Amino acid sequence: MSSDDQNNNLPNEEISLLAPRITGLINLVHALDAKLDARLQNTRPIWEAVQTQIAEFRVEVNDQFSKLNKKLDILNRELLEVKTEQELHGDRLDALERKPS
């Protein structure tokens, strides 16, 4: 027995009692749908602004990381230069100390 057969067997008074409830549920769904659309319209500009801020933040962070990487490269080169000079001076000092007077 299909559900259509069951509905056809419902007494008219049960159908007349269910009809207003179904109509009420349909109206409630429509009202909720309208409320949801209104909320989306209110929050859409906020969401778009947040997305723009996130994109700008990403660009700024990437720029800062690029600068930081460049600074670290320079610092490493300078440190290597200082270490190299220190080694050379150490070698010269050792050579001077080994020289007979």
C-alpha positions in Angstrom: 0.0 0.0 0.0 1.6 3.3 -1.1 1.4 6.5 0.9 -1.1 7.9 -1.7 -3.4 5.0 -0.9 -3.1 5.8 2.8 -3.9 9.5 2.2 -7.0 8.5 0.2 -8.2 6.5 3.1 -8.0 9.4 5.6 -11.4 10.7 6.7 -12.3 14.2 5.5 -12.3 15.6 9.0 -8.7 14.4 9.5 -7.7 16.1 6.3 -9.5 19.2 7.3 -7.6 19.2 10.6 -4.2 18.6 8.9 -4.6 21.2 6.2 -4.3 24.3 8.4 -1.3 22.8 10.2 0.4 22.1 6.9 -0.4 25.6 5.7 1.0 27.0 8.9 4.2 25.0 8.5 4.5 26.2 4.9 4.0 29.8 6.1 6.6 29.3 8.8 9.2 27.9 6.3 8.5 31.0 4.1 8.9 33.3 7.0 12.2 31.7 8.0 13.4 31.8 4.5 12.7 35.5 4.3 14.4 36.1 7.7 17.5 34.2 6.5 17.6 36.2 3.3 17.4 39.4 5.3 20.2 38.3 7.6 22.4 37.3 4.6 21.8 40.8 3.2 23.0 42.3 6.5 26.0 40.1 6.9 27.2 40.0 3.3 28.9 43.4 3.4 30.6 42.5 6.7 31.8 39.2 5.2 33.1 40.9 2.1 35.0 43.5 4.3 36.5 40.7 6.3 37.7 38.9 3.2 39.2 42.1 1.9 41.0 42.7 5.2 42.3 39.1 5.2 43.7 39.5 1.6 45.4 42.8 2.5 46.8 41.2 5.7 48.2 38.3 3.6 49.9 40.8 1.2 51.4 42.7 4.2 52.6 39.5 5.9 54.2 38.3 2.7 55.9 41.7 2.2 57.2 41.6 5.8 58.5 38.0 5.4 60.3 39.0 2.2 62.0 41.9 4.1 62.8 39.7 7.0 64.4 37.1 4.7 66.4 39.8 3.0 67.6 41.1 6.3 68.6 37.5 7.5 70.5 37.0 4.2 72.4 40.3 4.9 73.0 39.4 8.5 74.4 36.0 7.5 76.7 37.5 4.9 77.9 40.1 7.5 78.4 37.4 10.1 80.4 35.2 7.7 82.5 38.2 6.8 83.3 38.9 10.5 84.0 35.3 11.1 86.3 35.2 8.1 88.2 38.3 9.3 88.4 36.8 12.8 89.9 33.6 11.4 92.4 35.6 9.3 93.5 37.7 12.3 93.8 34.6 14.4 96.0 33.0 11.8 98.2 36.2 11.6 98.4 36.3 15.4 99.5 32.7 15.6 102.1 33.3 12.9 103.4 36.3 14.8 103.6 34.4 18.1 105.6 31.5 16.4 108.1 33.9 14.9 111.5 33.8 16.7 112.6 37.1 18.1 
